[in-house]
Each structure stands twice: as structure tokens, then as C-alpha cells.
């Protein structure tokens, strides 16, 4: 069915149209980091039963032919009651060479596959920042970016149908 797997990414030959699809991760880097503990040090004296909120966002841009930057923004907010214990934001980015993919497949690659590659790096960065703030260890669970992307597509389709009915 598929053949020719490369080292730094993947290269697949589609039998349907003989188009070669290539995915190569060129670079992973931290674009922005922020850690705030606005109520330290008195927050350390409270019982540690935080409400933890996780926000995820992705953005992508084309840098050159077949070269894309994808940025995964992960924001974690831990609150004790009405007080913010800490706020941590990481923008983990990657540069990807992607060829032979178009339309919905490209959107899926940029919106799910690439962020899935970036998330472990963002998670490690957040864990380190929280630890340096002397808060208890924070272990973020893996994220299913494929499911998030499918939810996004369903929302877009529903909004499009609603807008079409209103017209």
C-alpha cells in the first residue's frame, strides 16, 4: 500500500494518484514562555486543592513553498478559590516541510498531527516552570488533537449550516 519511509519524517507514496506525500519536522523551538505566581508567597500556606484549567490553541502559517510554522499555545491556570496560584503559558513551535497534501488533509496535518508532535515539548516546559515556582508537580495528560480537530470541523459545519439557513 505505502512504501518509502524516511528518517526525519515520513514519506508515503499514495497508490490512488501516485502523489508522494512527505512530512518532515525541521525544527522544534520555544517561541514564548510566561510564568506568573501573583499571590506568592502567601498562596504556599494554603491547602493545595487547586482548580486547574487547561487551554489549548494552535496557529499555523506558511513560511515558504511547502514549509509551515505551527505554534501550539498551552495555558495552565491553577486557582485556589478566587485566587490565582499560578498562570503558565508556553508557545511551542515547529517548522515542518509538508508536500503532497492538500485541502482537508493539510488542515488536519497542521491542526492535529503537528500539534501532537509539539505537545510533549510544551508539557515538559510547563512541568519545569511549575516545579521552579515550587508548586507541586503538574502532570498534564496526553491530548487527542485528532478528536479536537474533528470537533472543530463539526462546529464549522454546524455554523455553516446555520448561516446558510439564515440567508
N, C-alpha and C positions, 0 to 999 in steps of 0.2 A: 504494500500500500504506500508507505512512505520510505524514503531512503536518505542517506547522506546527513548524518548528524555531525555538527561542528563543535569545537571545544568551547568557545566563549559564549555561545548562544545556541540557537538551533537553526537548522536549515532543512526544510521539508519540501519534497517535490510532490505537488498535487497531481494525481492521476487524471483528474477531471479536465484540466485545461493546460497541463504541463507548465504551469507557472510556478517558479521557485519562490517559496516563502522563506525569508530569512529574518531572524531575530537575534540581535547581538547587543549585549549590555556593554557599553563603552566605559561608563564611569558612574560611580555612586558617590555622592557627597552631601554633606550637611549644608543647607542653604541658610537656615536661620534657627537659632535656639533662644528660648526665653524661659527663665525660671523665676517665679516670684513667691515669696512667703510673706505676705503683707501683715500677718498677725503674729509673726515670730517676735520674741521668744515665748510670749505667754500661751500660745497655742500648744506648746510642748507639754504644758502642765495639765492639759485636759485629757479625759479618757479618749482613746483613739478608736472611735467608731465613725469613720468618715462616710459621707455620701460621695462616691466617685463618679464623675461624669466624663465620658469619652466622646469627643467629636472628631470626625474624620472628614477630610475634604481632599479632592485631587484636582489638579490642573495640568494641562499639557499644552505645549507649544512646539511648532515646527521650527527647528533651527536652520536646517538646510534640507536638500533633497534627501529623503529617507532617514533623516536624523531628527529625533524628537527629545525634548526635555519633558519629564514627568515629575511633578512635585506632589508629594504626599504630605499633607499637613495633619498632624496629630496633636490635639489639645486635650490635656487631662486636668480637670479641676477637682480638688478634694475639699469638701466643706464639712465643718463641724457646726451643725445648726445653721445659723445665719452667717457665720464667719468663714472666710476662705482660708483654709490651711495652706494650700499651695495651688499654684497655677503653672502648668508646664506646657510649653508649645515647642514642637520640633517640626521643621520643614525639611524633610529628607527628599533629596532629588536624585534623579538618574538621567543619564543621556543614553538613548537607545537608537540603534540602527535597525530599522524595520523596512523590509521590502516585500513586495508581492502580496500585500494585504491591503484591502480597501473597504470602504463603507462600514458596515456594522462590525465586521471582523476587526478593522482598525480601531474603531471606537472601543470594542471590548478589550483589545490589546492594551490601549492607552488607559482605559478606565478601570481595568481589573487585573490583567496579567502583570503589567508594570508595577502598579501599587503593591501587588502581592510580593513582588521581588524586593521592594523598598521597605516594607513593614518591619521585618526583623531588625533592620538597622535603626529605624525610628524607635522601636520598642526598647532596644538596648540603650539608646541615648536617653530616653525618658527614665528608664530604670536607674541609670547612673546619676542623672540630675536629682532625682528624688532621694537617692541614697546620700548624695553630697549635701542635700538640705537637711540631713539627719532624720528624715522621716522613715517610718517602717517601709520595708521593701514593697514595691508595687510590681506585680506580675500581670501584664496585660495578656489576655487570651488571644489566640490567633483570630484573625478576621477573615470572613469569607467574602472577598471582594467580588467574586463571581455573583453571589446572591445579591449583594448591594447593587451591582451593575444591572442585574435583571430587574430589581425593584425600581431602579431609576428609569429603565426603558418602559416599564409598565406605567409608571407615573406620567412619563412623557406622552405615552399613547392615550392614557385616560384624559389628560389635559387637552391633547389634540382633538379627541373625540368631543369633549365638552365645548371647546371653542368652535368646532365645526357645526355642532347642533345650535349654538347661539347665533350663528351667522345667517 
